[in-house]
Amino acid sequence: MKNRLCSDVGLDCVAVVTAETVEEVLAQVAAHAQEVHGVRVTAEMAEEITEKISG
């Protein structure tokens, strides 16, 4: 499993996204960022997030 903490990208949030693949994590992170924080994930942000995905 791959995962990502929302707080790891600089947001004050305790959400954790977990999925089977990096692509699934990135899709869930982007949806969470838009829905909860009103932030649209750019290509640069996606690259940074992808580099920090653990699991």
mmCIF file of the N, C-alpha and C atoms, coordinates in Angstrom:
data_MODEL
# 
_entry.id   MODEL 
# 
loop_
_atom_site.group_PDB 
_atom_site.id 
_atom_site.type_symbol 
_atom_site.label_atom_id 
_atom_site.label_alt_id 
_atom_site.label_comp_id 
_atom_site.label_asym_id 
_atom_site.label_entity_id 
_atom_site.label_seq_id 
_atom_site.pdbx_PDB_ins_code 
_atom_site.Cartn_x 
_atom_site.Cartn_y 
_atom_site.Cartn_z 
_atom_site.occupancy 
_atom_site.B_iso_or_equiv 
_atom_site.pdbx_formal_charge 
_atom_site.auth_seq_id 
_atom_site.auth_comp_id 
_atom_site.auth_asym_id 
_atom_site.auth_atom_id 
_atom_site.pdbx_PDB_model_num 
ATOM 1   N N  . MET A 1 1  ? 0.842   -1.190 0.000   1.00 0.00 ? 1  MET A N  1 
ATOM 2   C CA . MET A 1 1  ? 0.000   0.000  0.000   1.00 0.00 ? 1  MET A CA 1 
ATOM 3   C C  . MET A 1 1  ? 0.878   1.241  0.000   1.00 0.00 ? 1  MET A C  1 
ATOM 4   N N  . LYS A 1 2  ? 0.418   2.244  -0.692  1.00 0.00 ? 2  LYS A N  1 
ATOM 5   C CA . LYS A 1 2  ? 1.071   3.548  -0.752  1.00 0.00 ? 2  LYS A CA 1 
ATOM 6   C C  . LYS A 1 2  ? 0.235   4.513  0.068   1.00 0.00 ? 2  LYS A C  1 
ATOM 7   N N  . ASN A 1 3  ? 0.908   5.520  0.672   1.00 0.00 ? 3  ASN A N  1 
ATOM 8   C CA . ASN A 1 3  ? 0.126   6.501  1.417   1.00 0.00 ? 3  ASN A CA 1 
ATOM 9   C C  . ASN A 1 3  ? 0.783   7.870  1.403   1.00 0.00 ? 3  ASN A C  1 
ATOM 10  N N  . ARG A 1 4  ? -0.020  8.849  1.797   1.00 0.00 ? 4  ARG A N  1 
ATOM 11  C CA . ARG A 1 4  ? 0.427   10.239 1.815   1.00 0.00 ? 4  ARG A CA 1 
ATOM 12  C C  . ARG A 1 4  ? -0.341  10.975 2.889   1.00 0.00 ? 4  ARG A C  1 
ATOM 13  N N  . LEU A 1 5  ? 0.379   11.723 3.724   1.00 0.00 ? 5  LEU A N  1 
ATOM 14  C CA . LEU A 1 5  ? -0.245  12.566 4.731   1.00 0.00 ? 5  LEU A CA 1 
ATOM 15  C C  . LEU A 1 5  ? -0.504  13.941 4.133   1.00 0.00 ? 5  LEU A C  1 
ATOM 16  N N  . CYS A 1 6  ? -1.674  14.461 4.347   1.00 0.00 ? 6  CYS A N  1 
ATOM 17  C CA . CYS A 1 6  ? -2.007  15.790 3.831   1.00 0.00 ? 6  CYS A CA 1 
ATOM 18  C C  . CYS A 1 6  ? -1.069  16.837 4.432   1.00 0.00 ? 6  CYS A C  1 
ATOM 19  N N  . SER A 1 7  ? -0.761  16.689 5.702   1.00 0.00 ? 7  SER A N  1 
ATOM 20  C CA . SER A 1 7  ? 0.108   17.657 6.370   1.00 0.00 ? 7  SER A CA 1 
ATOM 21  C C  . SER A 1 7  ? 1.513   17.697 5.770   1.00 0.00 ? 7  SER A C  1 
ATOM 22  N N  . ASP A 1 8  ? 1.937   16.630 5.095   1.00 0.00 ? 8  ASP A N  1 
ATOM 23  C CA . ASP A 1 8  ? 3.267   16.590 4.494   1.00 0.00 ? 8  ASP A CA 1 
ATOM 24  C C  . ASP A 1 8  ? 3.417   17.544 3.309   1.00 0.00 ? 8  ASP A C  1 
ATOM 25  N N  . VAL A 1 9  ? 2.310   18.029 2.787   1.00 0.00 ? 9  VAL A N  1 
ATOM 26  C CA . VAL A 1 9  ? 2.388   18.990 1.685   1.00 0.00 ? 9  VAL A CA 1 
ATOM 27  C C  . VAL A 1 9  ? 2.105   20.405 2.165   1.00 0.00 ? 9  VAL A C  1 
ATOM 28  N N  . GLY A 1 10 ? 2.168   20.585 3.488   1.00 0.00 ? 10 GLY A N  1 
ATOM 29  C CA . GLY A 1 10 ? 2.082   21.922 4.033   1.00 0.00 ? 10 GLY A CA 1 
ATOM 30  C C  . GLY A 1 10 ? 0.720   22.386 4.476   1.00 0.00 ? 10 GLY A C  1 
ATOM 31  N N  . LEU A 1 11 ? -0.267  21.516 4.463   1.00 0.00 ? 11 LEU A N  1 
ATOM 32  C CA . LEU A 1 11 ? -1.605  21.907 4.887   1.00 0.00 ? 11 LEU A CA 1 
ATOM 33  C C  . LEU A 1 11 ? -1.842  21.461 6.327   1.00 0.00 ? 11 LEU A C  1 
ATOM 34  N N  . ASP A 1 12 ? -2.613  22.238 7.054   1.00 0.00 ? 12 ASP A N  1 
ATOM 35  C CA . ASP A 1 12 ? -2.936  21.906 8.441   1.00 0.00 ? 12 ASP A CA 1 
ATOM 36  C C  . ASP A 1 12 ? -4.108  20.930 8.423   1.00 0.00 ? 12 ASP A C  1 
ATOM 37  N N  . CYS A 1 13 ? -3.783  19.640 8.229   1.00 0.00 ? 13 CYS A N  1 
ATOM 38  C CA . CYS A 1 13 ? -4.814  18.628 8.021   1.00 0.00 ? 13 CYS A CA 1 
ATOM 39  C C  . CYS A 1 13 ? -4.270  17.272 8.460   1.00 0.00 ? 13 CYS A C  1 
ATOM 40  N N  . VAL A 1 14 ? -5.118  16.471 9.085   1.00 0.00 ? 14 VAL A N  1 
ATOM 41  C CA . VAL A 1 14 ? -4.697  15.154 9.567   1.00 0.00 ? 14 VAL A CA 1 
ATOM 42  C C  . VAL A 1 14 ? -5.079  14.015 8.616   1.00 0.00 ? 14 VAL A C  1 
ATOM 43  N N  . ALA A 1 15 ? -5.595  14.326 7.450   1.00 0.00 ? 15 ALA A N  1 
ATOM 44  C CA . ALA A 1 15 ? -6.025  13.294 6.504   1.00 0.00 ? 15 ALA A CA 1 
ATOM 45  C C  . ALA A 1 15 ? -4.839  12.475 6.012   1.00 0.00 ? 15 ALA A C  1 
ATOM 46  N N  . VAL A 1 16 ? -5.099  11.174 5.810   1.00 0.00 ? 16 VAL A N  1 
ATOM 47  C CA . VAL A 1 16 ? -4.122  10.254 5.235   1.00 0.00 ? 16 VAL A CA 1 
ATOM 48  C C  . VAL A 1 16 ? -4.799  9.567  4.059   1.00 0.00 ? 16 VAL A C  1 
ATOM 49  N N  . VAL A 1 17 ? -4.133  9.589  2.922   1.00 0.00 ? 17 VAL A N  1 
ATOM 50  C CA . VAL A 1 17 ? -4.644  8.916  1.730   1.00 0.00 ? 17 VAL A CA 1 
ATOM 51  C C  . VAL A 1 17 ? -3.846  7.636  1.542   1.00 0.00 ? 17 VAL A C  1 
ATOM 52  N N  . THR A 1 18 ? -4.547  6.514  1.362   1.00 0.00 ? 18 THR A N  1 
ATOM 53  C CA . THR A 1 18 ? -3.911  5.214  1.169   1.00 0.00 ? 18 THR A CA 1 
ATOM 54  C C  . THR A 1 18 ? -4.540  4.530  -0.036  1.00 0.00 ? 18 THR A C  1 
ATOM 55  N N  . ALA A 1 19 ? -3.690  3.964  -0.897  1.00 0.00 ? 19 ALA A N  1 
ATOM 56  C CA . ALA A 1 19 ? -4.184  3.249  -2.074  1.00 0.00 ? 19 ALA A CA 1 
ATOM 57  C C  . ALA A 1 19 ? -3.119  2.251  -2.525  1.00 0.00 ? 19 ALA A C  1 
ATOM 58  N N  . GLU A 1 20 ? -3.454  1.440  -3.498  1.00 0.00 ? 20 GLU A N  1 
ATOM 59  C CA . GLU A 1 20 ? -2.553  0.406  -4.005  1.00 0.00 ? 20 GLU A CA 1 
ATOM 60  C C  . GLU A 1 20 ? -1.403  0.971  -4.837  1.00 0.00 ? 20 GLU A C  1 
ATOM 61  N N  . THR A 1 21 ? -1.668  2.027  -5.611  1.00 0.00 ? 21 THR A N  1 
ATOM 62  C CA . THR A 1 21 ? -0.646  2.552  -6.520  1.00 0.00 ? 21 THR A CA 1 
ATOM 63  C C  . THR A 1 21 ? -0.410  4.039  -6.280  1.00 0.00 ? 21 THR A C  1 
ATOM 64  N N  . VAL A 1 22 ? 0.725   4.503  -6.767  1.00 0.00 ? 22 VAL A N  1 
ATOM 65  C CA . VAL A 1 22 ? 1.056   5.924  -6.682  1.00 0.00 ? 22 VAL A CA 1 
ATOM 66  C C  . VAL A 1 22 ? 0.002   6.744  -7.419  1.00 0.00 ? 22 VAL A C  1 
ATOM 67  N N  . GLU A 1 23 ? -0.433  6.271  -8.565  1.00 0.00 ? 23 GLU A N  1 
ATOM 68  C CA . GLU A 1 23 ? -1.421  6.995  -9.355  1.00 0.00 ? 23 GLU A CA 1 
ATOM 69  C C  . GLU A 1 23 ? -2.739  7.155  -8.600  1.00 0.00 ? 23 GLU A C  1 
ATOM 70  N N  . GLU A 1 24 ? -3.157  6.094  -7.904  1.00 0.00 ? 24 GLU A N  1 
ATOM 71  C CA . GLU A 1 24 ? -4.395  6.161  -7.126  1.00 0.00 ? 24 GLU A CA 1 
ATOM 72  C C  . GLU A 1 24 ? -4.257  7.133  -5.959  1.00 0.00 ? 24 GLU A C  1 
ATOM 73  N N  . VAL A 1 25 ? -3.103  7.107  -5.296  1.00 0.00 ? 25 VAL A N  1 
ATOM 74  C CA . VAL A 1 25 ? -2.873  8.047  -4.200  1.00 0.00 ? 25 VAL A CA 1 
ATOM 75  C C  . VAL A 1 25 ? -2.926  9.467  -4.723  1.00 0.00 ? 25 VAL A C  1 
ATOM 76  N N  . LEU A 1 26 ? -2.248  9.729  -5.817  1.00 0.00 ? 26 LEU A N  1 
ATOM 77  C CA . LEU A 1 26 ? -2.220  11.070 -6.389  1.00 0.00 ? 26 LEU A CA 1 
ATOM 78  C C  . LEU A 1 26 ? -3.618  11.545 -6.768  1.00 0.00 ? 26 LEU A C  1 
ATOM 79  N N  . ALA A 1 27 ? -4.431  10.676 -7.344  1.00 0.00 ? 27 ALA A N  1 
ATOM 80  C CA . ALA A 1 27 ? -5.802  11.035 -7.709  1.00 0.00 ? 27 ALA A CA 1 
ATOM 81  C C  . ALA A 1 27 ? -6.622  11.374 -6.473  1.00 0.00 ? 27 ALA A C  1 
ATOM 82  N N  . GLN A 1 28 ? -6.465  10.584 -5.414  1.00 0.00 ? 28 GLN A N  1 
ATOM 83  C CA . GLN A 1 28 ? -7.206  10.842 -4.174  1.00 0.00 ? 28 GLN A CA 1 
ATOM 84  C C  . GLN A 1 28 ? -6.724  12.111 -3.487  1.00 0.00 ? 28 GLN A C  1 
ATOM 85  N N  . VAL A 1 29 ? -5.411  12.343 -3.512  1.00 0.00 ? 29 VAL A N  1 
ATOM 86  C CA . VAL A 1 29 ? -4.855  13.574 -2.931  1.00 0.00 ? 29 VAL A CA 1 
ATOM 87  C C  . VAL A 1 29 ? -5.403  14.787 -3.664  1.00 0.00 ? 29 VAL A C  1 
ATOM 88  N N  . ALA A 1 30 ? -5.432  14.723 -4.986  1.00 0.00 ? 30 ALA A N  1 
ATOM 89  C CA . ALA A 1 30 ? -5.932  15.846 -5.780  1.00 0.00 ? 30 ALA A CA 1 
ATOM 90  C C  . ALA A 1 30 ? -7.404  16.112 -5.476  1.00 0.00 ? 30 ALA A C  1 
ATOM 91  N N  . ALA A 1 31 ? -8.189  15.055 -5.378  1.00 0.00 ? 31 ALA A N  1 
ATOM 92  C CA . ALA A 1 31 ? -9.617  15.221 -5.067  1.00 0.00 ? 31 ALA A CA 1 
ATOM 93  C C  . ALA A 1 31 ? -9.791  15.803 -3.666  1.00 0.00 ? 31 ALA A C  1 
ATOM 94  N N  . HIS A 1 32 ? -9.039  15.309 -2.694  1.00 0.00 ? 32 HIS A N  1 
ATOM 95  C CA . HIS A 1 32 ? -9.118  15.816 -1.321  1.00 0.00 ? 32 HIS A CA 1 
ATOM 96  C C  . HIS A 1 32 ? -8.716  17.291 -1.266  1.00 0.00 ? 32 HIS A C  1 
ATOM 97  N N  . ALA A 1 33 ? -7.623  17.626 -1.922  1.00 0.00 ? 33 ALA A N  1 
ATOM 98  C CA . ALA A 1 33 ? -7.137  19.008 -1.920  1.00 0.00 ? 33 ALA A CA 1 
ATOM 99  C C  . ALA A 1 33 ? -8.196  19.958 -2.476  1.00 0.00 ? 33 ALA A C  1 
ATOM 100 N N  . GLN A 1 34 ? -8.846  19.554 -3.563  1.00 0.00 ? 34 GLN A N  1 
ATOM 101 C CA . GLN A 1 34 ? -9.865  20.396 -4.186  1.00 0.00 ? 34 GLN A CA 1 
ATOM 102 C C  . GLN A 1 34 ? -11.112 20.501 -3.313  1.00 0.00 ? 34 GLN A C  1 
ATOM 103 N N  . GLU A 1 35 ? -11.609 19.371 -2.854  1.00 0.00 ? 35 GLU A N  1 
ATOM 104 C CA . GLU A 1 35 ? -12.871 19.341 -2.108  1.00 0.00 ? 35 GLU A CA 1 
ATOM 105 C C  . GLU A 1 35 ? -12.760 19.945 -0.717  1.00 0.00 ? 35 GLU A C  1 
ATOM 106 N N  . VAL A 1 36 ? -11.684 19.653 -0.010  1.00 0.00 ? 36 VAL A N  1 
ATOM 107 C CA . VAL A 1 36 ? -11.566 20.064 1.387   1.00 0.00 ? 36 VAL A CA 1 
ATOM 108 C C  . VAL A 1 36 ? -10.845 21.399 1.549   1.00 0.00 ? 36 VAL A C  1 
ATOM 109 N N  . HIS A 1 37 ? -9.815  21.618 0.733   1.00 0.00 ? 37 HIS A N  1 
ATOM 110 C CA . HIS A 1 37 ? -8.979  22.796 0.919   1.00 0.00 ? 37 HIS A CA 1 
ATOM 111 C C  . HIS A 1 37 ? -9.138  23.848 -0.175  1.00 0.00 ? 37 HIS A C  1 
ATOM 112 N N  . GLY A 1 38 ? -9.886  23.531 -1.230  1.00 0.00 ? 38 GLY A N  1 
ATOM 113 C CA . GLY A 1 38 ? -10.058 24.469 -2.334  1.00 0.00 ? 38 GLY A CA 1 
ATOM 114 C C  . GLY A 1 38 ? -8.771  24.705 -3.110  1.00 0.00 ? 38 GLY A C  1 
ATOM 115 N N  . VAL A 1 39 ? -7.884  23.703 -3.082  1.00 0.00 ? 39 VAL A N  1 
ATOM 116 C CA . VAL A 1 39 ? -6.591  23.815 -3.749  1.00 0.00 ? 39 VAL A CA 1 
ATOM 117 C C  . VAL A 1 39 ? -6.578  22.900 -4.958  1.00 0.00 ? 39 VAL A C  1 
ATOM 118 N N  . ARG A 1 40 ? -6.207  23.459 -6.094  1.00 0.00 ? 40 ARG A N  1 
ATOM 119 C CA . ARG A 1 40 ? -6.074  22.658 -7.312  1.00 0.00 ? 40 ARG A CA 1 
ATOM 120 C C  . ARG A 1 40 ? -4.624  22.197 -7.422  1.00 0.00 ? 40 ARG A C  1 
ATOM 121 N N  . VAL A 1 41 ? -4.399  20.898 -7.559  1.00 0.00 ? 41 VAL A N  1 
ATOM 122 C CA . VAL A 1 41 ? -3.047  20.338 -7.645  1.00 0.00 ? 41 VAL A CA 1 
ATOM 123 C C  . VAL A 1 41 ? -2.492  20.594 -9.045  1.00 0.00 ? 41 VAL A C  1 
ATOM 124 N N  . THR A 1 42 ? -1.383  21.330 -9.096  1.00 0.00 ? 42 THR A N  1 
ATOM 125 C CA . THR A 1 42 ? -0.711  21.620 -10.361 1.00 0.00 ? 42 THR A CA 1 
ATOM 126 C C  . THR A 1 42 ? 0.246   20.473 -10.704 1.00 0.00 ? 42 THR A C  1 
ATOM 127 N N  . ALA A 1 43 ? 0.793   20.514 -11.889 1.00 0.00 ? 43 ALA A N  1 
ATOM 128 C CA . ALA A 1 43 ? 1.760   19.494 -12.307 1.00 0.00 ? 43 ALA A CA 1 
ATOM 129 C C  . ALA A 1 43 ? 2.981   19.505 -11.394 1.00 0.00 ? 43 ALA A C  1 
ATOM 130 N N  . GLU A 1 44 ? 3.423   20.696 -11.007 1.00 0.00 ? 44 GLU A N  1 
ATOM 131 C CA . GLU A 1 44 ? 4.576   20.802 -10.109 1.00 0.00 ? 44 GLU A CA 1 
ATOM 132 C C  . GLU A 1 44 ? 4.253   20.201 -8.748  1.00 0.00 ? 44 GLU A C  1 
ATOM 133 N N  . MET A 1 45 ? 3.071   20.484 -8.222  1.00 0.00 ? 45 MET A N  1 
ATOM 134 C CA . MET A 1 45 ? 2.651   19.927 -6.939  1.00 0.00 ? 45 MET A CA 1 
ATOM 135 C C  . MET A 1 45 ? 2.547   18.411 -7.033  1.00 0.00 ? 45 MET A C  1 
ATOM 136 N N  . ALA A 1 46 ? 1.986   17.914 -8.128  1.00 0.00 ? 46 ALA A N  1 
ATOM 137 C CA . ALA A 1 46 ? 1.834   16.467 -8.320  1.00 0.00 ? 46 ALA A CA 1 
ATOM 138 C C  . ALA A 1 46 ? 3.191   15.779 -8.312  1.00 0.00 ? 46 ALA A C  1 
ATOM 139 N N  . GLU A 1 47 ? 4.174   16.401 -8.921  1.00 0.00 ? 47 GLU A N  1 
ATOM 140 C CA . GLU A 1 47 ? 5.522   15.824 -8.944  1.00 0.00 ? 47 GLU A CA 1 
ATOM 141 C C  . GLU A 1 47 ? 6.098   15.761 -7.525  1.00 0.00 ? 47 GLU A C  1 
ATOM 142 N N  . GLU A 1 48 ? 5.933   16.833 -6.770  1.00 0.00 ? 48 GLU A N  1 
ATOM 143 C CA . GLU A 1 48 ? 6.424   16.869 -5.391  1.00 0.00 ? 48 GLU A CA 1 
ATOM 144 C C  . GLU A 1 48 ? 5.709   15.830 -4.521  1.00 0.00 ? 48 GLU A C  1 
ATOM 145 N N  . ILE A 1 49 ? 4.407   15.734 -4.683  1.00 0.00 ? 49 ILE A N  1 
ATOM 146 C CA . ILE A 1 49 ? 3.619   14.769 -3.920  1.00 0.00 ? 49 ILE A CA 1 
ATOM 147 C C  . ILE A 1 49 ? 4.060   13.345 -4.258  1.00 0.00 ? 49 ILE A C  1 
ATOM 148 N N  . THR A 1 50 ? 4.235   13.068 -5.538  1.00 0.00 ? 50 THR A N  1 
ATOM 149 C CA . THR A 1 50 ? 4.635   11.739 -5.983  1.00 0.00 ? 50 THR A CA 1 
ATOM 150 C C  . THR A 1 50 ? 5.978   11.339 -5.389  1.00 0.00 ? 50 THR A C  1 
ATOM 151 N N  . GLU A 1 51 ? 6.898   12.274 -5.316  1.00 0.00 ? 51 GLU A N  1 
ATOM 152 C CA . GLU A 1 51 ? 8.226   11.983 -4.760  1.00 0.00 ? 51 GLU A CA 1 
ATOM 153 C C  . GLU A 1 51 ? 8.156   11.615 -3.289  1.00 0.00 ? 51 GLU A C  1 
ATOM 154 N N  . LYS A 1 52 ? 7.120   12.079 -2.576  1.00 0.00 ? 52 LYS A N  1 
ATOM 155 C CA . LYS A 1 52 ? 7.017   11.870 -1.136  1.00 0.00 ? 52 LYS A CA 1 
ATOM 156 C C  . LYS A 1 52 ? 6.061   10.746 -0.747  1.00 0.00 ? 52 LYS A C  1 
ATOM 157 N N  . ILE A 1 53 ? 5.463   10.083 -1.713  1.00 0.00 ? 53 ILE A N  1 
ATOM 158 C CA . ILE A 1 53 ? 4.552   8.983  -1.407  1.00 0.00 ? 53 ILE A CA 1 
ATOM 159 C C  . ILE A 1 53 ? 5.343   7.822  -0.831  1.00 0.00 ? 53 ILE A C  1 
ATOM 160 N N  . SER A 1 54 ? 4.869   7.313  0.292   1.00 0.00 ? 54 SER A N  1 
ATOM 161 C CA . SER A 1 54 ? 5.564   6.197  0.939   1.00 0.00 ? 54 SER A CA 1 
ATOM 162 C C  . SER A 1 54 ? 4.744   4.929  0.841   1.00 0.00 ? 54 SER A C  1 
ATOM 163 N N  . GLY A 1 55 ? 5.389   3.847  1.111   1.00 0.00 ? 55 GLY A N  1 
ATOM 164 C CA . GLY A 1 55 ? 4.667   2.585  1.162   1.00 0.00 ? 55 GLY A CA 1 
ATOM 165 C C  . GLY A 1 55 ? 5.314   1.523  0.351   1.00 0.00 ? 55 GLY A C  1 
# 
